[in-house]
Amino acid sequence: MSKKSLLLAVLACLPLALPAHANDRYQSRPPVMVSPDLQASWVLQLGGVPAQTRSSAMPQRQRQVVPAGRQRVVVQPQQVLRQQPVQQRRLVQQRRVLFPQQQPSTQQVAMRPDKPVRTQIDPQFLPQMVQYQTKHKPGTIVIDTRERFLYLVMADGMAKRYGVGVGKPGFEWAGTHKVTSKREWPDWRPPQEMIAREAAKGHFLPAHMPGGPENPLGARALYLGSTLYRIHGTNAPWSIGNGVSSGCIRMRNEDVTDLYERVKVGTKVIVI
C-alpha cells in the first residue's frame, strides 16, 4: 500500500473516533450527592467542607496566612487560646465568663453551695401593718426572735411588722440597746472568732469585704450599742424567717432600707 493510500485510510477513521472519545468522558460521571441541608454551601455535595470554607467562617484574628506551596492548617479557637501567654489567657477567660463556675476561695456564709438556693419566702414575712398592743413608745423597735418578726411600734396600737432572720441555734441572744450608727451599703469585717469558726468547717471568709450587692450585710445596717450585732440587709433574701445568722438580725434589702428611713440614731431596740 502506498503512503497516500495509508494517509487516506487514517483520515477516514478520525470523524468516527473523536465523538466516541467525547461520549466516553461523560458516560462515566459519578452521581451528584445532594446535601440534606438545603441551606448549606454547594461544596458540601462534594463530600466535605474545604479547609478554606471552614477558615472563612472563623473570626479574622483566628486565621493564619499560609505561604504558597505549603499545606493549609486551620487553627481552632482552643489552639489559639493555648498559644497565648498565660496572663493574656486569664484575661480572656475572665471576660468570657461573667459568673465563674468554680467556687471562689472565699465563700460568704449566706451563699454556701452545700445548701439549696430558694427564691421565695413565706408571704407572712413580707412587710405589713398589724395591730400591736405594747407599753413601748412609738418609734421603738421590738424584735421577737422566736416568731422571727421585727415590729416598729406606731401610734394607736399599730406597728409595722417585718420578717427577719435571726441567730442560729447557739447564737440566740436577748437584750435592750440603742441604734448607735447607721450606714448605707456597709463594708464587712467578720470578727476573728467567726473566721476561725468557719475555716474549721471549710468555709473561708475574707478579712474585709467592701459594700455592695454581694456583701452579706446588704444595703443598710443599723449598729446596736457597742456590740457586734446589727440589723442589716442580706444577699440571701430566701433566708428570712429562719435561724441562720451569728446573732445579727437579717432583713430583706427592701425592708431594711424602709426601716432605715424611718428610724434615727438613738432609737431603742428591744430583742426578746
C-alpha positions in Angstrom: 0.0 0.0 0.0 1.3 3.4 -0.9 1.9 6.2 1.6 -1.0 8.2 0.0 -3.4 5.3 0.5 -2.4 4.8 4.1 -2.9 8.5 4.9 -6.4 8.5 3.4 -7.3 5.5 5.5 -6.3 7.2 8.7 -8.1 10.4 7.9 -11.3 8.4 7.1 -11.3 6.9 10.7 -10.9 10.3 12.5 -14.5 11.6 12.4 -15.8 8.3 14.0 -13.1 8.2 16.8 -13.5 11.7 18.1 -17.2 11.5 19.1 -16.6 8.1 20.7 -14.0 9.5 23.0 -16.2 12.5 23.9 -19.1 10.3 24.7 -17.0 8.1 26.9 -15.9 11.1 29.0 -19.4 11.9 30.2 -20.9 8.4 30.4 -18.8 7.6 33.5 -19.8 10.7 35.6 -20.3 9.9 39.3 -23.7 10.6 40.8 -24.3 14.0 42.4 -24.6 13.7 46.2 -27.0 16.4 47.4 -26.5 17.6 51.0 -29.6 17.1 53.3 -29.1 20.7 54.5 -30.6 22.7 51.7 -29.1 25.9 53.1 -25.6 24.5 53.1 -23.0 25.6 50.6 -22.9 23.6 47.3 -19.4 22.3 48.2 -21.0 20.0 50.7 -22.2 17.9 47.7 -18.6 17.0 47.1 -18.3 15.1 50.3 -16.8 17.6 52.7 -16.1 21.2 53.6 -12.8 22.5 52.2 -10.4 24.0 54.7 -10.8 27.4 53.0 -14.5 27.4 53.7 -14.0 26.5 57.4 -11.4 29.2 57.7 -13.6 31.8 56.2 -16.2 31.2 58.9 -13.7 31.8 61.6 -13.0 35.3 63.1 -10.4 37.3 61.2 -8.0 37.3 64.2 -8.0 33.4 64.3 -6.9 32.9 60.6 -3.4 32.4 59.5 -1.9 33.2 56.2 0.0 30.2 54.8 2.7 30.7 52.1 2.1 29.3 48.7 3.2 25.7 48.3 2.6 24.7 51.9 -0.3 22.7 53.3 -3.0 25.0 54.8 -3.6 24.4 58.6 -6.8 25.6 60.2 -6.2 26.8 63.7 -9.0 26.0 66.1 -10.0 28.6 68.8 -8.7 26.2 71.5 -5.3 26.1 69.9 -5.2 29.9 69.6 -6.0 30.2 73.3 -3.3 27.7 74.3 -0.7 29.7 72.2 -1.4 32.9 74.0 0.6 34.0 77.1 -0.7 32.8 80.4 -1.6 36.2 81.6 -3.5 37.0 78.4 -5.4 33.7 78.6 -6.5 34.6 82.1 -7.9 37.9 80.9 -9.7 36.3 78.0 -11.3 33.7 80.4 -12.3 36.4 82.8 -14.0 38.4 80.0 -15.7 35.3 78.7 -17.2 34.2 82.0 -19.5 36.6 83.8 -20.1 34.2 86.7 -17.3 31.7 87.3 -18.4 28.1 87.5 -16.0 27.2 90.3 -16.4 28.5 93.8 -14.1 31.3 94.9 -11.5 30.8 97.5 -13.6 32.9 99.9 -17.2 32.0 100.5 -19.9 34.1 102.1 -21.8 32.5 104.9 -25.1 33.2 103.3 -24.2 31.7 99.9 -22.8 28.3 100.7 -23.0 25.8 97.8 -23.9 22.9 100.1 -27.3 24.5 100.8 -30.2 24.6 98.3 -31.0 28.1 97.0 -34.5 29.2 97.4 -36.1 32.1 95.5 -39.2 32.8 97.6 -40.0 33.4 101.3 -43.2 32.7 103.2 -45.7 35.6 102.5 -46.2 36.1 106.2 -42.6 37.5 106.4 -43.4 40.3 104.0 -44.0 43.8 105.5 -47.4 44.6 106.7 -49.3 46.8 109.2 -50.6 44.9 112.2 -52.3 45.6 115.5 -49.7 45.5 118.2 -50.6 46.4 121.8 -47.5 47.3 123.8 -46.3 49.7 126.5 -43.4 50.8 124.4 -43.5 54.2 122.8 -44.0 54.8 119.1 -40.7 54.6 117.2 -39.4 51.7 119.4 -38.1 48.6 117.6 -39.1 45.2 119.2 -37.6 42.0 117.7 -39.3 38.7 118.5 -36.6 36.2 117.7 -38.9 33.2 118.3 -41.5 34.4 115.9 -38.9 35.9 113.5 -40.6 39.3 113.4 -39.4 42.9 113.8 -42.0 45.4 115.0 -41.7 49.1 114.5 -44.1 50.5 117.0 -46.6 53.0 115.7 -49.3 55.1 117.3 -52.9 53.9 118.1 -51.9 50.3 118.9 -50.4 49.6 115.5 -47.0 48.5 114.3 -45.2 47.8 111.0 -44.1 44.2 111.0 -41.1 42.9 109.0 -39.9 39.3 108.7 -36.3 38.7 109.8 -33.6 36.1 110.0 -32.2 35.6 113.5 -29.3 33.8 115.2 -28.9 30.1 114.5 -29.0 27.6 117.4 -26.3 28.5 119.9 -26.2 32.2 118.8 -29.5 33.4 120.2 -29.5 36.5 122.4 -31.8 39.0 124.1 -31.4 42.4 125.5 -32.0 46.2 125.1 -29.8 48.5 123.1 -29.9 51.7 121.1 -29.1 52.4 117.4 -25.6 53.9 117.7 -24.9 54.4 114.0 -26.4 53.8 110.5 -24.6 53.0 107.3 -25.6 52.6 103.7 -24.0 49.7 101.8 -21.7 48.9 104.7 -18.5 47.0 104.4 -18.0 43.8 106.3 -15.1 42.8 108.6 -16.0 39.5 110.1 -14.6 39.0 113.6 -11.7 36.6 114.1 -13.8 34.2 116.0 -16.2 33.9 113.0 -13.3 33.5 110.6 -11.7 30.7 112.7 -15.1 29.0 113.2 -16.0 29.0 109.6 -12.5 27.9 108.5 -12.8 24.8 110.7 -15.9 23.9 108.5 -14.0 24.6 105.3 -15.7 28.0 104.6 -13.0 30.6 104.2 -14.1 34.2 104.9 -12.4 37.3 103.7 -10.8 39.6 106.3 -12.7 42.5 104.6 -15.4 42.9 102.0 -16.4 46.3 100.6 -20.1 47.2 100.5 -22.1 46.1 97.5 -24.9 43.7 96.3 -22.7 40.6 97.2 -21.9 41.8 100.7 -23.7 39.7 103.4 -24.7 43.0 105.2 -26.8 44.1 102.3 -27.9 47.6 101.5 -28.2 49.1 105.0 -27.0 48.4 108.6 -28.2 49.7 112.0 -25.5 49.1 114.6 -26.7 48.2 118.1 -24.9 49.7 121.1 -21.2 48.7 121.5 -21.9 45.1 120.4 -21.0 43.4 117.1 -24.7 42.9 116.4 -26.5 44.7 113.7 -29.9 45.0 112.0 -28.8 44.7 108.4 -29.8 43.6 104.9 -28.7 40.4 103.1 -27.5 38.9 99.9 -29.7 35.8 100.7 -33.3 37.0 101.0 -34.6 33.4 100.9 -33.1 33.0 104.5 -35.6 35.4 106.0 -37.8 33.7 108.6 -35.0 31.3 109.7 -32.3 31.0 112.3 -29.3 31.4 110.1 -27.0 34.2 111.4 -24.3 34.5 114.1 -26.6 36.7 116.1 -27.4 39.6 113.8 -30.9 40.5 112.7 -31.2 40.0 109.0 -33.8 41.7 106.7 -34.5 41.9 103.0 -32.7 44.8 101.4 -36.1 46.4 100.5 -37.2 46.1 104.1 -34.1 47.3 105.9 -34.0 50.3 103.5 -37.5 51.2 104.5 -36.7 50.8 108.2 -33.5 52.8 107.8 -35.5 55.8 106.6 -38.0 55.5 109.5 -35.6 55.4 112.5 -32.9 57.6 113.8 -29.7 57.1 115.8 -30.7 56.7 119.4 -33.8 54.5 118.6 -34.5 52.0 121.3 -34.2 48.3 120.2 -35.6 45.5 122.3 -34.7 41.9 121.4 -36.8 39.2 123.1 
